[in-house]
Amino acid sequence: MPWGTRHAAASTMFRFWAPAAQEVLLHLETGAENLTLPMQRTGLGWFERSVDSLAPGCRYRFQADCGLLVPDPASRSNPDGVHAASELIDPAAFDWQDDDWRGRPWHEAVLYEVHTGSFSPEGNFAGIERRLDHLADLGVTALQLMPVAATPGRRNWGYDGVLAYAPAAAYGPPQALKSLVQSAHRRGIMVLLDVVYNHFGPEGNYLHVYARDFFTDRHRTPWGAAIDFEGARAVRDFYVHNALYWLEEFHLDGLRLDAVHAIHDGSDPDIVEQIARAVAAGPGRTRHVHVVLENDDNAARRLSPGNCTAQWNDDFHHCLHVLLSGEQDGYYSDYAPRALQLLGRTLAEGYAWQGEASPYRGGQARGEPSAHLAPTCFVNFLQNHDQIGNRALGERLTEIAAPRALRAALEILLLAPSVPMLFMGEEWGTQQRFAYFCDFGEELAAAVRNGRLEEFSRFARFSDPTLRAQIPDPGADSTFAAACLDWSATERAEHRATLDLVQKLLALRRTELMPRLAGMAGGSGRYRCLGASLLEATWRLADGSPYRLLANLGPQAATPPAARNLRLLHASDGMAGAQELPGWSVSWWLGDSHESE
């Protein structure tokens, strides 16, 4: 890597980028002694120093022009927090036993999003590893980790990361993450990591002190200074090699790039495409490696062959959320007038908004045509960290939607051709809230708390100060504790029923649908609304089999058209044969490849 340390038994090379500095010192804490060593300028803002016979575990920091002592921005480990010294790591020390693992093709993906700190009582990588059998038995094939890069404090969603190469110390050392990945691979589970390349967190990022060229005033993000991807090559290398680092050094199977719509880069190729190319030319040559996007722009061109693998499809979520909850404020206002029709479009064509004007965005055109893309280019979900945690109270759908309606939505999600994703605890219908939490210093914590209260005061529901006082304090221990999963709930009858349903649906997906998704072409989906609540969607699967969804997403019973030459694959409880769909019910139908509907 151009950034960070290069460790070998004989010597260790330290590198530091400080383009405006005249002098950089390396401070070493070896255990036996502390050393301060001058580093040599090598050009283009880089300083280097080779040191013989250093043992892993020693601590080090840098000092530019006799200023602050700062950690390595590409530190592999910062055990004492983001303000403290970095730890020298031997990247070759872990004994990998997964040489025969080649990943899984994307059409086999069933994603399960996890926040490491709140998923298990242990709150670390080992806690996830101990529950991999639960995920494997459920039918999950891909673990999606929320960001793990080091952040200030003991708890954070991960999107405030400031050391992009260092797993958060609260989750365990780097070898604990490697152990988790290896154990997942033994069970046939991929591991993907959410990475944040659009901003740094507000506390603990020292790059602005000694490397102002890393940032630009030409653009802004909702979270602070924009990264200058159009300037020094070192900045682009920081992120390209960060992506390769996670995939190669930790044997990860893919990355989810957070909020790429907030990345400003007019280069050709831009940084997102450059990362996708580097991944394909590197680890992607010998195994399945996937680059998944969050992109509010709905830019279908980023999902073209040879580019990125898939995108989280917020449109699917928004349509079903409106249907399930009746909420119409904020961005839901774009979907409320015709939520059923737009749901059909997301199922058959990918995006709901494919270049049309968005009233919520002041008439601005949003999206690009996407019907030509395969359904597996889209990751669908009913819940995720954003859609739960960015609510004022952090309520899940189990608090908002009727149980039968939510069950019907799960039956659509898990058997549609698009890649499904569950959020931790969703498989048993947990009612635990997942509100935003963090652990900043006192002044910043107060600013975050007050800013959140001010943001939600604009909503009619929270105009009353008494109700506004119910909004959880992101910095309170109780907010984090409430989000930690209660695994004992899986033994209660009402939760066990949901768990059994999800397991049954994913077993059907594995046996009946997955084998027919490989190579499925775009343009294979159609939809039509057959009334106020009745939706039909059809696809031609990769082997030519016709596939059909009938969904009644309203309280009144409806009579659908007959499904000729198709067999019933799954139906909601309470269906009277194939003749009637009760309120909030779903049926899935599958034909043979030589037959037509």
KATACOR-V605748 format. One record per residue. N is the residue number from 1. RES is the residue in one small letter. SS is DSSP state (helix for helix, strand for strand, loop for the rest). NEAR is the number of other ideal C-beta (glycine too) atoms within 12 Angstrom. Layout:
n: {N	N}
res: {RES	RES}
ss: {SS	SS}
near: {NEAR	NEAR}
//
This chain:
n: {1	2	3	4	5	6	7	8	9	10	11	12	13	14	15	16	17	18	19	20	21	22	23	24	25	26	27	28	29	30	31	32	33	34	35	36	37	38	39	40	41	42	43	44	45	46	47	48	49	50	51	52	53	54	55	56	57	58	59	60	61	62	63	64	65	66	67	68	69	70	71	72	73	74	75	76	77	78	79	80	81	82	83	84	85	86	87	88	89	90	91	92	93	94	95	96	97	98	99	100	101	102	103	104	105	106	107	108	109	110	111	112	113	114	115	116	117	118	119	120	121	122	123	124	125	126	127	128	129	130	131	132	133	134	135	136	137	138	139	140	141	142	143	144	145	146	147	148	149	150	151	152	153	154	155	156	157	158	159	160	161	162	163	164	165	166	167	168	169	170	171	172	173	174	175	176	177	178	179	180	181	182	183	184	185	186	187	188	189	190	191	192	193	194	195	196	197	198	199	200	201	202	203	204	205	206	207	208	209	210	211	212	213	214	215	216	217	218	219	220	221	222	223	224	225	226	227	228	229	230	231	232	233	234	235	236	237	238	239	240	241	242	243	244	245	246	247	248	249	250	251	252	253	254	255	256	257	258	259	260	261	262	263	264	265	266	267	268	269	270	271	272	273	274	275	276	277	278	279	280	281	282	283	284	285	286	287	288	289	290	291	292	293	294	295	296	297	298	299	300	301	302	303	304	305	306	307	308	309	310	311	312	313	314	315	316	317	318	319	320	321	322	323	324	325	326	327	328	329	330	331	332	333	334	335	336	337	338	339	340	341	342	343	344	345	346	347	348	349	350	351	352	353	354	355	356	357	358	359	360	361	362	363	364	365	366	367	368	369	370	371	372	373	374	375	376	377	378	379	380	381	382	383	384	385	386	387	388	389	390	391	392	393	394	395	396	397	398	399	400	401	402	403	404	405	406	407	408	409	410	411	412	413	414	415	416	417	418	419	420	421	422	423	424	425	426	427	428	429	430	431	432	433	434	435	436	437	438	439	440	441	442	443	444	445	446	447	448	449	450	451	452	453	454	455	456	457	458	459	460	461	462	463	464	465	466	467	468	469	470	471	472	473	474	475	476	477	478	479	480	481	482	483	484	485	486	487	488	489	490	491	492	493	494	495	496	497	498	499	500	501	502	503	504	505	506	507	508	509	510	511	512	513	514	515	516	517	518	519	520	521	522	523	524	525	526	527	528	529	530	531	532	533	534	535	536	537	538	539	540	541	542	543	544	545	546	547	548	549	550	551	552	553	554	555	556	557	558	559	560	561	562	563	564	565	566	567	568	569	570	571	572	573	574	575	576	577	578	579	580	581	582	583	584	585	586	587	588	589	590	591	592	593	594	595	596	597}
res: {m	p	w	g	t	r	h	a	a	a	s	t	m	f	r	f	w	a	p	a	a	q	e	v	l	l	h	l	e	t	g	a	e	n	l	t	l	p	m	q	r	t	g	l	g	w	f	e	r	s	v	d	s	l	a	p	g	c	r	y	r	f	q	a	d	c	g	l	l	v	p	d	p	a	s	r	s	n	p	d	g	v	h	a	a	s	e	l	i	d	p	a	a	f	d	w	q	d	d	d	w	r	g	r	p	w	h	e	a	v	l	y	e	v	h	t	g	s	f	s	p	e	g	n	f	a	g	i	e	r	r	l	d	h	l	a	d	l	g	v	t	a	l	q	l	m	p	v	a	a	t	p	g	r	r	n	w	g	y	d	g	v	l	a	y	a	p	a	a	a	y	g	p	p	q	a	l	k	s	l	v	q	s	a	h	r	r	g	i	m	v	l	l	d	v	v	y	n	h	f	g	p	e	g	n	y	l	h	v	y	a	r	d	f	f	t	d	r	h	r	t	p	w	g	a	a	i	d	f	e	g	a	r	a	v	r	d	f	y	v	h	n	a	l	y	w	l	e	e	f	h	l	d	g	l	r	l	d	a	v	h	a	i	h	d	g	s	d	p	d	i	v	e	q	i	a	r	a	v	a	a	g	p	g	r	t	r	h	v	h	v	v	l	e	n	d	d	n	a	a	r	r	l	s	p	g	n	c	t	a	q	w	n	d	d	f	h	h	c	l	h	v	l	l	s	g	e	q	d	g	y	y	s	d	y	a	p	r	a	l	q	l	l	g	r	t	l	a	e	g	y	a	w	q	g	e	a	s	p	y	r	g	g	q	a	r	g	e	p	s	a	h	l	a	p	t	c	f	v	n	f	l	q	n	h	d	q	i	g	n	r	a	l	g	e	r	l	t	e	i	a	a	p	r	a	l	r	a	a	l	e	i	l	l	l	a	p	s	v	p	m	l	f	m	g	e	e	w	g	t	q	q	r	f	a	y	f	c	d	f	g	e	e	l	a	a	a	v	r	n	g	r	l	e	e	f	s	r	f	a	r	f	s	d	p	t	l	r	a	q	i	p	d	p	g	a	d	s	t	f	a	a	a	c	l	d	w	s	a	t	e	r	a	e	h	r	a	t	l	d	l	v	q	k	l	l	a	l	r	r	t	e	l	m	p	r	l	a	g	m	a	g	g	s	g	r	y	r	c	l	g	a	s	l	l	e	a	t	w	r	l	a	d	g	s	p	y	r	l	l	a	n	l	g	p	q	a	a	t	p	p	a	a	r	n	l	r	l	l	h	a	s	d	g	m	a	g	a	q	e	l	p	g	w	s	v	s	w	w	l	g	d	s	h	e	s	e}
ss: {loop	loop	loop	loop	strand	strand	strand	loop	loop	loop	strand	strand	strand	strand	strand	strand	strand	loop	loop	loop	loop	loop	loop	strand	strand	strand	strand	strand	strand	loop	loop	loop	loop	strand	strand	strand	strand	strand	loop	strand	strand	strand	strand	loop	loop	strand	strand	strand	strand	strand	strand	strand	loop	loop	loop	loop	loop	loop	strand	strand	strand	strand	strand	strand	loop	loop	loop	loop	strand	strand	loop	loop	loop	loop	loop	loop	loop	loop	loop	loop	loop	loop	loop	loop	loop	strand	strand	loop	loop	loop	loop	loop	loop	loop	loop	loop	loop	loop	loop	loop	loop	loop	loop	loop	loop	helix	helix	helix	loop	loop	strand	strand	strand	strand	loop	helix	helix	helix	helix	loop	loop	loop	loop	loop	helix	helix	helix	helix	helix	loop	loop	helix	helix	helix	helix	helix	helix	helix	loop	loop	loop	strand	strand	strand	strand	loop	loop	loop	strand	strand	loop	loop	loop	loop	loop	loop	loop	loop	loop	loop	loop	loop	strand	strand	strand	strand	strand	loop	helix	helix	helix	loop	loop	helix	helix	helix	helix	helix	helix	helix	helix	helix	helix	helix	helix	helix	loop	loop	loop	strand	strand	strand	strand	strand	strand	loop	loop	loop	loop	loop	loop	loop	loop	loop	loop	loop	helix	helix	helix	helix	loop	helix	helix	helix	strand	strand	strand	strand	strand	strand	strand	loop	loop	strand	strand	strand	strand	loop	loop	loop	loop	loop	helix	helix	helix	helix	helix	helix	helix	helix	helix	helix	helix	helix	helix	helix	helix	helix	helix	loop	loop	loop	loop	strand	strand	strand	strand	loop	loop	helix	helix	helix	loop	loop	loop	loop	loop	loop	loop	loop	helix	helix	helix	helix	helix	helix	helix	helix	helix	helix	helix	loop	helix	helix	helix	loop	loop	loop	loop	strand	strand	strand	strand	loop	loop	loop	loop	loop	loop	helix	helix	helix	helix	loop	loop	loop	loop	loop	loop	strand	strand	strand	loop	helix	helix	helix	helix	helix	helix	helix	helix	helix	helix	helix	helix	loop	loop	loop	loop	helix	helix	helix	helix	helix	helix	helix	loop	loop	helix	helix	helix	helix	helix	helix	helix	helix	helix	helix	helix	loop	loop	loop	loop	loop	loop	loop	strand	strand	helix	helix	helix	loop	loop	strand	strand	loop	loop	loop	loop	loop	loop	loop	loop	loop	helix	helix	helix	strand	strand	strand	strand	loop	loop	loop	helix	helix	helix	helix	helix	loop	loop	loop	loop	loop	loop	loop	helix	helix	helix	helix	loop	loop	helix	helix	helix	helix	helix	helix	helix	helix	helix	helix	helix	helix	helix	loop	loop	loop	strand	strand	strand	strand	strand	loop	loop	helix	helix	helix	loop	loop	loop	loop	loop	loop	loop	loop	loop	loop	loop	loop	loop	helix	helix	helix	helix	helix	helix	helix	helix	helix	helix	helix	helix	helix	helix	helix	helix	loop	loop	helix	helix	helix	loop	loop	helix	helix	helix	helix	loop	loop	loop	loop	loop	loop	loop	loop	helix	helix	helix	helix	helix	helix	helix	loop	loop	loop	helix	helix	helix	helix	helix	loop	helix	helix	helix	helix	helix	helix	helix	helix	helix	helix	helix	helix	helix	helix	helix	helix	helix	helix	helix	helix	helix	helix	helix	helix	loop	loop	loop	loop	loop	loop	loop	loop	strand	strand	strand	strand	strand	loop	loop	loop	loop	strand	strand	strand	strand	strand	strand	strand	loop	loop	loop	loop	loop	strand	strand	strand	strand	strand	strand	strand	loop	loop	loop	loop	loop	strand	loop	loop	loop	loop	loop	loop	loop	loop	strand	strand	strand	strand	strand	loop	loop	loop	loop	strand	loop	loop	loop	strand	strand	loop	loop	loop	strand	strand	strand	strand	strand	strand	loop	loop	loop	loop	loop	loop	loop}
near: {30	29	36	38	40	25	31	19	13	12	17	31	27	38	35	44	39	39	28	22	28	17	22	37	31	40	33	35	24	24	15	11	12	18	22	21	28	23	31	19	22	21	12	19	30	27	34	30	30	22	28	17	17	34	21	28	22	31	31	42	36	44	29	33	19	16	21	20	27	38	42	44	44	39	45	44	42	40	28	19	28	41	25	27	31	41	39	39	38	25	28	18	21	24	12	22	15	28	12	13	27	19	33	33	26	37	32	30	46	46	48	43	46	48	44	44	41	44	41	29	18	23	26	32	39	24	29	42	36	22	34	33	17	30	38	26	20	38	36	44	39	44	47	49	44	41	44	47	46	45	41	35	35	23	35	45	42	42	38	38	41	39	45	50	41	44	43	45	37	33	41	28	30	38	29	29	39	34	32	43	41	29	30	41	34	21	28	29	41	44	50	48	46	39	44	40	43	36	33	36	36	30	30	36	33	33	39	26	23	34	36	24	27	35	27	24	15	16	22	16	25	17	23	26	27	26	40	31	37	22	29	26	26	33	36	31	30	38	42	36	30	42	44	33	38	45	38	28	33	41	37	44	44	46	47	46	42	37	29	39	28	30	40	28	29	15	18	12	21	28	35	43	30	32	43	37	23	29	40	27	18	24	29	29	16	18	26	30	38	44	45	43	42	43	38	30	30	40	33	32	26	35	40	20	16	17	31	42	43	41	46	44	48	40	42	46	40	41	42	46	41	34	42	38	31	19	27	20	23	25	27	30	19	31	36	24	16	23	35	35	31	38	43	36	36	46	47	38	39	45	42	41	37	27	19	23	15	26	21	22	20	11	11	16	18	29	35	25	22	40	29	22	38	34	46	41	45	46	44	42	42	44	45	40	42	31	35	37	37	24	34	31	29	36	30	36	40	33	22	29	29	21	24	25	34	34	38	45	43	44	40	43	47	45	47	48	46	47	47	52	44	43	40	42	39	40	43	34	34	35	28	35	34	43	36	39	39	40	33	29	20	14	13	23	28	18	19	35	28	19	23	33	25	16	21	31	20	15	21	15	20	23	14	14	12	10	17	24	16	20	33	32	27	37	32	23	19	16	33	32	21	27	39	30	36	23	25	13	22	26	12	17	13	19	27	18	20	33	31	24	35	38	28	27	37	36	23	26	38	28	17	28	38	31	21	32	35	21	18	31	23	28	18	33	37	23	31	24	28	24	22	18	31	34	42	37	41	31	41	30	33	25	25	20	31	31	43	43	48	46	48	38	46	28	19	17	21	31	20	35	21	18	28	14	17	26	21	24	32	36	33	35	21	19	28	17	15	23	18	22	39	32	25	34	37	46	41	41	34	35	28	18	17	10	20	15	22}
//
